[in-house]
Amino acid sequence: MDRQALQERFGLNGESPAIKQVVDKVMQIAKTDITVLLQGESGTGKDVTARAIHSISDRKNADLVIVNCGAIPEGIIESELFGHEKGAFTGAHEARKGYFEKAHNGTIFLDEIADTPKNIQVKLLRVLENGEFFRVGSSKMYTSDVRIIAATNKDLWEEVNEGNFREDLYYRLDTVKIKLPPLRERQEDVIPIFRKFVTEFSSKYDSVFKGFSDEARELLVSYRWPGNVRELKNVAEQLVVLEKSQFIDKERLQKYLKGRQHQGSADNLPVVAANEQKSGEDKEFKSSAAHDPTLIYRALVEMRTDLSDLKKMLAKFLYSSFSSKEIKALPEAMPRDFDPNDISIYTNKQGEESLGVRSMEPEDDEETDEESVDSFFNDDEIPSIEKAEKFLIQQALKKFEGNRRKASQALGVSERTLYRKLDQYELQ
């Protein structure tokens, strides 16, 4: 089976280099028993890819057992995966096979593998290494010959560093990794995939799709598609059913893109790509999103919402942990000639060095003014999200005298994230 036939059969649609690379790797490893880790955002087609691997493998005549590890309650996941004996627990009226036994000689697809409890990860490692496992309530060892395909929408290595995922299991799963690209990174595939879905739904619902305007077409391509191919498919189906025999313009299309995001999210903003040429019939097409003032206005509205949330968080952080006596002692706002980029290292009373913000004209070596929340946010210019985040980090470090562990806890981020932000804003 060639690449095109595989794509048409399993719906791995697209002509972009990224999706072609995925299909080529699927064809390369399908005939082996090597463990595969599929990594990608929700809606990118991890389940479709797993079905494709199984269907062209030597195990295609056996079962493909699909397990959503994140959907099974922690109390019963061991029984679901490995089975149980009669009387093993309350309600176990008879012996039952688990998913690994059912998948014998076939393939087991462990979706959302990152959400597997730590105590189950140890047992998964044993199955992956030698196929051995115990049913719940049994001392008899069982074996199962299965091919393992795992999938996650998280960064497993990040989960390892956070202590949520076993490192040995990570290395066992990460034999062959296939990264499924999000739709926003292969914009040239949006229109062909959309047309395919429209054709399928028009036939299914006996409807006629009359096409869409150039502006709607541009919006379709520039939209970020946070739900990826799954969201694109849903939009295509809604347009065919609800806008039957209607010509789709930008305003009509926008109704199905807006409202899919949480309030304050910027995901509904189109991707602003400057003069990116398309191939084939789109060759002369160039994105004009970067020159559209309405996009800039929408971005400012989103920023205002985010900034409001950040301001509330900043005020809560600065004042919630102080006593009334301490609040009265807070310093006044600094003069307007304060330079927020003037980051200095000062020595506190205990002789420890800390990051801090100095005024341009300090009165003495021990006392330094700091910009208040009101002064920071009520300036003539609205500060950027980055500037506000930088200011918040500075204030946290100031309050805890440079103690990054306490600062990260107060900010609600990990120490690793704080270190990355310090490097990003050149605060170290």
N, C-alpha and C positions, 0 to 999 in steps of 0.2 A: 504494500500500500504506500503510495507516494504522499507527499506533504499535503497537497491540495485535497486529495480524497479523504485523508484523515481529518482535515479541518472541516470539510463539509459534513462528514459523518457525525462528528462529535460537537460541532458548533464552536470550535476554536477559531473564530472568524478574525480576519484581519490580514493586511499585507505589509504591516510595519515590520522592520527588522527585529523588533523586540519580540513580537508574537511568533515570528518565524523561528527565532532561536529557541523559544519554548517548545514548539512542535518538533523541531529537529532533535532536541534532547529527549523528548518523550519517545520518539521512534528509536533513538539510540539505546535507551535503557530498558525499554518495555520487555524485551525477550529475556532479560536477566532476572535474578531474584534479589537484586541489590535493594537496600532500603532507600526510600525516597522521602525527602522533606519538601513539601510545597509551602512556599511563603508568599503571602500577598494580602492585600487589603480585602475586606469583605466585598463580595460581588465580583471579584476578578476571575472566577471560574476554577477554583481549586477542586471542587467536587467533579466538575466536568473533566478536568485533567486526570484525576484519579481514575475515573471510569474509562477514559481513553487508554491509560497505561494498562489497566486490567484486561480490557477487551482485545488488545492486540498482543497480549502476553501468552505464554504457554499454559497459563492457568485459567484461560478464558472460559473453559468448560466447567469450572468449579465456581463457587459463589464469591461474589464481592460483598463483604459485610461492612456496612458503613456505621461508624460509631461517633456520635457527637459527645466528646468527653466533657464539654462544658455544660451539657444539658442534663447529665445524670447526677442526681444528688450524691453527695459524698458518702452517705451511709450505705448506699447499695451499689456503688460503682464496681467494687471488687467482685460482688456476686454477678453483676451484669457481664463483666469481662471474662471471668474465669469459671463461672457456674457455682453451684452449691449442692450439698448433699441434703437428703431428707432430714429434717429436724435440726439443721444447722442454726436456725434462728426462728423466732416466732413468725409463723406464716409460711415456713418452708415445708409444705405438706408432701412434697415429692422432690426427688433429685432433678436438677435442671442443668443443661449445658449452657456454657457462657459463649460469648461472641468468638473467642479464639477457637473453641472446639467446632463451632458452626462454620468457621472459615477454613477448616482443615483442607489442605491442598489448593486453597484459593488465595484470596487477597483480603486483608483487613485494612480499612481506611480509618485512621484515628484522627478525626477532625478536631480542631481546637485543642490540640495536644498540650498547649501551655497551661490550660486550666485543670490539668490532672492533679489531684492531691499528692502531696509529697510521699505519703506512705504507699500509694499505688505506683508511683514512679519507680520505686525499688523493684517491685514485682514485674513491671513492664520491662525493665532492664534485663531481668533473667529470661523472660520470654524471647526478647530480641536476640539474646546471645546464644541460647541453646534450645529454644522452643519449649521449655519446661515450666510448669505452673501447678499450683494446688487449687482444687476447688475449696470454697469456704466450707469449713467443718469436716475436711477430709485430710488424712495424712498420706494418701496415695498420690504419687506424682503422675501427672498427665503430660503428654507432649502433643504439640500441634505443628504441622508443617504449613506455615503461612508466609505470604509475602507482605511486608509492612510498608504502608504508605501513610505518612503523617502530614498534617497541615496545621498552619497557624497564621493568624493575622498579626502576631506580635513578633518582636525581635527576641528570639530565644536566648541569644547571648546576653542581652540586656536582662532578661529574666534570671539567667544564671548569676549575673553580677549582683542582682537584687536579692538573691537567696531564695527565689521562688521556684527554681528549676534545677534539677541535679545536673552537675557538669558531666558526669560519666554518661548519663542518658542522652545529653545533648550531643556528645561526640558519637554516640552509637546511632543516633537518628540522622546526623548531619553527614551521611555518607555521600549522597548525591542531593544537592539542593537545586530546586527549580524555583526561580523567582518570577512570579506572575506580575507583569507591569500594570499599574493602574491606568484607567482609560485616559486620564489627563496627560499621560506621558506618551500616548500614541494617538494623537488627535487625528491623524490621517485615516484612522480606522473607524472613526465615529460615524461618518456618513454611510459607508458601505454596510456596517453592522446595522445601523438604523433602517436602511432600506430593506435589508433582509428580514428584519423583524416585521416591518410594515407589510411586506409581501405575504409573510406567513399569517399574520392576523387578519389581513384583508380577505384571504382565502377562507380562514376559519370562521369569520363572522359575516361573510358574504357582503363585504363593504367595499367602498371605493375611496382610495386616498388620492386626493387631487394635487398633492405636492405642497411645497412651502416656498416662501419668498427668500430672496437673497439675505435679507436681514435675519430671518428666522434660521436660515442655514448657518449663518455666521455665529449666531448665539448658540446653536446646537453644538458647534465645534469648540467654541471658546468657553463654554460652561465647564465647571470643574468636575462634575460627575462624582460626588463623594460616594455614591452607591455603585459606581462603576457600571459594568455591563448589565447587572441586574436592574439598576435604576433606569438605564437606557431602554431596556426591554419593557419595563413597566410604563414608561412615558409613551413608547411606540404603541402599546396596546390601548392606552387611554385615548390617544389621539384618534386611532382607528375607530374605537367604539363610541366615544363621546363627541367627536368632531366629524362625524360621518359625512362624507361628500363635501367637506369644507376645505377651502384653501387656507393653509396655515401661515399666518403672518407672525411677526415677532411678538406682538402683544398676546396673541392667542397661545403661542407656545410658552410664553413666560408664565402663564397661569399654572402650568404643570411643573415648572421648575421652582417657582417661589412657593414657600410654605413647606418645602421638604427639609428645611434647615431649622435648627433650634434658634430661638431669638438671640441675636448678638453674634451669631456665627457668620464668618465671612466665606463659608463654603459656597454660597450661592453666587459669588462674584465670578465672572468669567476669568479665565486665565489670560492675562495680558501678554501676548507674544508678539514681538515686533517683527513685521515683514517676514513671516515664515512661509516660504513657498510650499505649495502642495504639489503632488505628483498627479499624472494622468489628466483627467478633466478639470482638476483643481489647480493646475499648474500656475495659472495666472492669478489665483486667489491669494490675497495678502490680508493679514489681519489688520483691521483699522481700530481695534479695541483700544490701543494705546493712545489714539487721538480722539476718542469719544468722551466729551465732557460729562456725559451722564454716568459713565463708569466711575469717573473721579468723584462725582457727587455721591454715588452709592457707597464708594469706599470710605468717604468721610463720615457718612451716616453710621456705617458699621463701626468705624473707629470711635465715634462719639459714644456709642453704646459700650464698647469695650473699655473705653477710658473712664466712663462713669463707674463701671464695676471695679476697675482698678483703684479709683479714688476711694470708694467705700472700703475696699480691702486695706488700703494704706492707712486710712484714718482709724480703722478698727485695730490694726496692728500697733499703731503708735500710741493709742490712748487706752486700749482695753486692759492692758496689764499694769498700768500706773495707778497708784493711789491718788486720791484727790489732792493730797499735799504735793505729790510729785508733778501733777498736771499744772498746778499753779506755778511751779518752778521751771516750766519749759521755757526755753529762750525765745525771744522775739524773732520775727522774720529778719533775714539779712538784707542789706542794702541792694538796690537794683543792679549794682555793678558786680554782683557775685557771678563767678564763672563756674558753672556746674561741672566743667571738665577738669577743674583744678583739684585733683585727687592727691592727697599727701599721706605720708606715713608719720604718725605722731606716737609719742610714748605716753602711756597712761600713768596713773599714780603708782601702780604696781611695777612699773618698769617694763611693761610688755608693749611690743609694737603692734599698732592696729591701723587699718585703713580709715581715713576720715576725709572730710571736706573742710578746707580752711577758707576763711574769708580772704579777700584780696588785701584787706588792711586790718590784720588782727591787732587787738589792743595789747595782748601779752602772750606768753608762750603756753600758759596753761589753759586759757579759756578761748574757745573757738565757737563762733556763731554757726547755726545750721538753719537751712531754709525750712520754714514751716510748711505744713500741708497746704494751707490756704494760699500762701504766697506762691507756692509752686504751681497750683492749679488755676489760680485766678489771674495769671499774668495776661498780657495782651495777646500772646500767642499760645495756642493749645499745644502742650508738649506732646511729643510722639510717644507711642506705646513703649518704644525702646528706651527713651529718655526717662519715662516714668518708672519703668522696671529697674533701670540703672539706679535711680534715686532711691527706690525702695530697698534695693540691696545695700546701698551705702548706709541707709538709716539703720538697717538690721545689724550690720557690722559695727556701726557706731554704738548702738545700744548695748551690744554684747561684747564690746571692747575687742573686736576682731575674732571672737570665737566663732568659727565657721560652722561647727556642729550645732550650736545653739541657734545661730542665725538661720540655718537651713530648716530647723524644726519650726521656728517662728514663722518663716515664710511658707511653710507647707510644701517644701520640695526636698529632694534627696541631696545629700552632700555632693554627689557626683554632678547633679544638675547645677548646683551652686558654683562648683569649680568651673564648669563649662561656661556659665554666665560671667564669672570673673574674668575668664580668658577672653570671652567675646567682647566685653566692654573695657578690656585692658585695665582691670582694677587690681592687678597683682604685679 
